[in-house]
């Protein structure tokens, strides 16, 4: 496969590229073809609906305007018998192309099930009795969130599609909602039949005092000393968009979106040496999990897989100008279905804009007093999703220096528990009177399908080591990089080592720069941590990807998710641990890098009632990919009146 025949090096994009997400019309038509072809009963839910992506070979061989097949992929759940089916619908041939039964699995919990479950639990007499036991009679102010049930080996209801319903009491519609947990009450729900199987009551704990109102009206006095900060681009933005194809500076890539992963980037390349140089074929959030460190009966089973058990894309926000994004904005909608097959459009699900990012490069010649300085600008592609109490922003940044950065922004409300007065928690921190937040972690795994100058890529681990003592190192100051090729999947399961300056680089050994080095990119880690859960715990079995920060696999289009295709109620062992058990060779091949970043959260009172944003992520940085600083041709900043000292 040559660079010249890759779709994303073609300047002229067709109006319907093979990677374009399904349009409203295509989604509606695909649903109708499926209904007509299979005569679906009213008990069937549409758990997922998205473009069935063509093969990588088909995408790379695509030429603008040529005919190509368009297909939709569905996951269906029959609530009548609990069976799951994967279906492919051909829009080109207007037929159901394949229908596959997936025995013994549970698809993610749909947003529609959240609403139905809450209403059903609140109407149940056992749940109402448990609340009356706590002196609560106004059930209208209660909220019930269904959490995924997990798989802990002690299941009382095997074969059921389960959720665990947790309850909180609002004091008003402006209340944070999660500030007054009805501690000890858990409703075990069958989502297929929408029935309460059991209401657990682990003991009465008093409701915390009313707290948590967070709207501007509820906060009270608002600061009045902030002057307006306007982002103005009188000549418009520097990016251009053709459908879902984006060009900015020398970057080119495509925007995608799925109900499970949310924002997806395809065909990332950079214009250099007179051509478009491929770097990444496809990047996305593969999985995330939030393990809690409180071993008590309530929080110990809170191990939500927000991608595989819910679908982060289905929970995406509609973004607002001036709040979530600022400046000259381009928005992209997200198109999917509700659980009954109705087409749903989430407007402004993805935001793209430019940001000033300070100094790009600078040097002052002290002899001549001549200064050259360039300002950095970055392109931001972002989305935000709300998963119950937490909110997650996923921000991809493209820089003129050739860097690509992924930053997760964590905010929202802590998942809290109630305690009696004067009781202090061992496994958490008090954040408000009688209210504590358990210690917990957030782990994100990103699937990075590299394609640096083609498919012949290799991955190396680079540590810096001190030079040995001797005449060759007379002052004892020597050190050098120690580079280790990760030859197989068994070798390519690695953890960070900041004390060794460790990084990993993906190179193409077949392409060299002007000093004879193989071209490549390195992974620069940010904050990271390993899990504290024991190796034999349920969450470690199900989220085995947490045990290593770096995994590398040989490309297989069926291997998409770090915890496997169906993690909901799965006992574990699927996903990356199963993929790498094949121990396939990796050198000079088509490789996929899976990077895990973990955020360790010991809560603080300052995190309540809505926590300030915490940041975690990584940077992909060129290492020998360019012959010199690729930002040398950035124009000098214009001298405007606004730059003058006032």
CORWO-V802872 format. One record per residue. RES is the residue in one small letter. D_FIRST is the distance of its C-alpha to the first C-alpha in Angstrom with 1 decimal. Layout:
res = (RES	RES)
d_first = (D_FIRST	D_FIRST)
This chain:
res = (x	x	x	x	x	x	x	x	x	x	x	x	x	x	x	x	x	x	x	x	x	x	x	x	x	x	x	x	x	x	x	x	x	x	x	x	x	x	x	x	x	x	x	x	x	x	x	x	x	x	x	x	x	x	x	x	x	x	x	x	x	x	x	x	x	x	x	x	x	x	x	x	x	x	x	x	x	x	x	x	x	x	x	x	x	x	x	x	x	x	x	x	x	x	x	x	x	x	x	x	x	x	x	x	x	x	x	x	x	x	x	x	x	x	x	x	x	x	x	x	x	x	x	x	x	x	x	x	x	x	x	x	x	x	x	x	x	x	x	x	x	x	x	x	x	x	x	x	x	x	x	x	x	x	x	x	x	x	x	x	x	x	x	x	x	x	x	x	x	x	x	x	x	x	x	x	x	x	x	x	x	x	x	x	x	x	x	x	x	x	x	x	x	x	x	x	x	x	x	x	x	x	x	x	x	x	x	x	x	x	x	x	x	x	x	x	x	x	x	x	x	x	x	x	x	x	x	x	x	x	x	x	x	x	x	x	x	x	x	x	x	x	x	x	x	x	x	x	x	x	x	x	x	x	x	x	x	x	x	x	x	x	x	x	x	x	x	x	x	x	x	x	x	x	x	x	x	x	x	x	x	x	x	x	x	x	x	x	x	x	x	x	x	x	x	x	x	x	x	x	x	x	x	x	x	x	x	x	x	x	x	x	x	x	x	x	x	x	x	x	x	x	x	x	x	x	x	x	x	x	x	x	x	x	x	x	x	x	x	x	x	x	x	x	x	x	x	x	x	x	x	x	x	x	x	x	x	x	x	x	x	x	x	x	x	x	x	x	x	x	x	x	x	x	x	x	x	x	x	x	x	x	x	x	x	x	x	x	x	x	x	x	x	x	x	x	x	x	x	x	x	x	x	x	x	x	x	x	x	x	x	x	x	x	x	x	x	x	x	x	x	x	x	x	x	x	x	x	x	x	x	x	x	x	x	x	x	x	x	x	x	x	x	x	x	x	x	x	x	x	x	x	x	x	x	x	x	x	x	x	x	x	x	x	x	x	x	x	x	x	x	x	x	x	x	x	x	x	x	x	x	x	x	x	x	x	x	x	x	x	x	x	x	x	x	x	x	x	x	x	x	x	x	x	x	x	x	x	x	x	x	x	x	x	x	x	x	x	x	x	x	x	x	x	x	x	x	x	x	x	x	x	x	x	x	x	x	x	x	x	x	x	x	x	x	x	x	x	x	x	x	x	x	x	x	x	x	x	x	x	x	x	x	x	x	x	x	x	x	x	x	x	x	x	x	x	x	x	x	x	x	x	x	x	x	x	x	x	x	x	x	x	x	x	x	x	x	x	x	x	x	x	x	x	x	x	x	x	x	x	x	x	x	x	x	x	x	x	x	x	x	x	x	x	x	x	x	x	x	x	x	x	x	x	x	x	x	x	x	x	x	x	x	x	x	x)
d_first = (0.0	3.8	6.8	8.5	7.4	8.0	11.5	13.3	13.0	14.8	18.5	19.9	19.6	21.1	24.2	22.7	19.2	17.9	18.5	22.0	24.7	27.0	29.7	33.4	33.6	30.6	32.0	35.4	34.2	32.2	35.4	37.5	35.3	35.5	39.3	39.9	37.8	39.4	42.7	42.3	45.5	46.8	46.2	42.4	40.7	37.3	36.1	32.6	30.9	27.5	24.2	22.3	18.9	16.2	13.4	10.7	8.3	11.0	11.3	8.0	8.4	12.0	13.9	17.4	20.1	18.4	20.2	19.0	20.9	22.8	24.2	26.6	27.1	30.7	32.6	36.2	39.3	42.4	45.3	47.6	46.3	43.8	40.8	37.3	34.7	31.0	30.4	27.6	28.8	27.0	28.0	26.5	28.5	31.3	31.7	31.6	28.5	29.2	32.2	32.0	35.0	34.4	37.6	39.2	37.2	38.2	36.1	36.6	39.9	39.8	41.6	43.9	45.0	46.0	48.5	49.9	50.3	52.2	54.6	55.2	56.0	58.3	60.3	60.7	64.3	63.3	61.2	64.0	66.5	64.4	64.4	68.1	68.7	67.5	69.6	66.9	67.9	65.9	62.7	61.4	60.5	58.5	54.7	52.8	49.2	47.5	45.5	43.2	45.3	43.0	43.7	46.4	47.6	50.9	50.0	53.1	51.4	48.7	46.7	47.4	45.0	46.6	47.0	49.4	51.3	52.7	55.4	56.4	59.2	59.0	62.1	60.9	57.8	57.1	57.1	54.0	54.3	53.3	56.3	58.8	57.3	59.4	59.0	59.3	58.5	55.3	54.9	52.8	51.3	49.8	47.3	47.2	50.9	51.4	54.3	55.6	55.7	57.5	58.7	58.8	61.4	61.3	64.3	65.6	64.6	66.1	63.8	63.1	65.0	63.5	60.7	57.3	57.8	55.2	55.3	56.5	59.8	60.3	59.5	62.5	62.8	59.6	58.9	60.0	59.0	55.3	54.8	52.1	48.7	46.9	43.3	43.3	40.6	42.6	39.7	37.5	34.4	31.7	28.9	27.8	26.7	25.2	25.6	23.8	21.6	23.2	23.3	25.6	26.2	22.7	21.3	19.3	18.9	19.9	23.0	23.3	26.2	27.1	30.7	29.9	27.8	29.1	27.0	23.2	20.8	17.2	14.4	16.5	15.7	18.0	18.7	19.2	19.0	18.9	15.7	14.6	13.4	12.0	14.4	14.8	13.2	16.7	20.1	23.4	26.8	26.4	30.1	33.4	36.8	40.3	42.5	46.2	48.4	51.6	52.6	55.1	55.0	53.6	50.8	49.6	47.8	46.0	42.4	40.5	36.7	36.2	32.6	33.0	36.7	37.0	33.7	33.6	32.2	35.2	37.5	36.0	38.6	39.1	39.1	41.9	42.0	44.0	44.0	40.5	38.9	40.5	39.8	37.9	36.0	33.2	33.3	31.1	32.7	31.9	32.3	33.2	36.1	39.3	40.2	41.9	38.9	40.2	37.6	37.9	36.7	36.9	37.2	36.0	34.1	31.7	33.0	31.3	33.3	33.7	35.9	37.6	37.0	39.5	38.8	35.4	36.6	40.0	42.0	45.7	47.0	50.4	51.8	51.2	51.0	47.9	45.5	41.9	40.6	37.8	37.7	34.8	33.5	31.2	29.6	30.6	29.0	31.4	33.0	36.1	37.1	40.5	40.9	44.6	46.2	43.2	41.0	37.5	35.6	31.9	31.1	27.7	28.5	26.3	27.9	27.9	27.7	24.1	25.5	24.7	27.7	28.4	32.1	34.0	37.5	39.9	43.2	45.4	48.3	48.8	49.4	53.0	55.9	59.7	62.3	66.1	67.9	68.0	65.4	62.6	59.2	57.9	54.3	53.9	55.6	58.2	56.8	59.8	63.2	62.8	59.1	56.6	52.8	51.3	49.1	45.5	41.9	38.7	35.4	32.0	28.7	25.5	22.1	19.5	15.9	14.6	11.2	12.5	10.3	7.3	7.9	10.1	13.3	17.0	20.2	23.5	27.0	29.1	32.9	35.5	38.2	41.6	42.1	44.6	48.1	49.3	49.9	46.2	46.7	50.4	50.5	48.5	46.1	42.9	39.9	36.2	32.9	32.2	28.5	27.6	24.2	23.9	22.7	23.1	23.9	27.6	27.5	25.6	28.6	30.2	32.9	33.6	36.1	37.3	39.9	37.3	35.3	32.4	29.0	25.5	22.5	18.8	17.2	14.1	15.8	13.4	14.3	18.0	20.4	23.4	25.4	23.0	22.2	18.8	17.8	18.5	20.5	23.6	25.4	29.0	31.2	34.3	37.2	36.5	38.6	38.6	40.4	44.1	44.1	45.0	42.3	44.0	44.4	43.0	40.8	39.2	38.5	36.9	35.1	34.0	31.3	34.2	34.9	32.0	30.6	27.2	25.2	21.7	20.1	17.0	15.1	16.9	17.1	20.7	21.6	22.4	25.9	27.6	30.6	29.2	29.0	32.9	34.7	37.8	40.7	38.3	40.0	36.9	34.6	31.6	28.5	27.3	30.0	28.9	25.2	25.7	28.3	25.6	25.0	21.4	20.0	18.1	17.4	14.0	12.4	11.4	14.9	17.3	20.4	23.6	26.3	29.9	32.6	36.2	39.1	42.6	45.3	49.0	50.4	53.0	55.6	53.7	50.9	53.4	53.6	50.1	48.2	46.9	43.1	41.7	38.3	35.6	31.9	29.5	27.6	24.1	24.8	22.8	23.5	22.4	19.7	21.9	24.0	27.1	28.4	26.2	29.3	31.4	31.1	32.5	35.7	39.1	40.8	43.1	46.8	48.2	51.6	50.2	49.1	52.7	54.9	57.3)
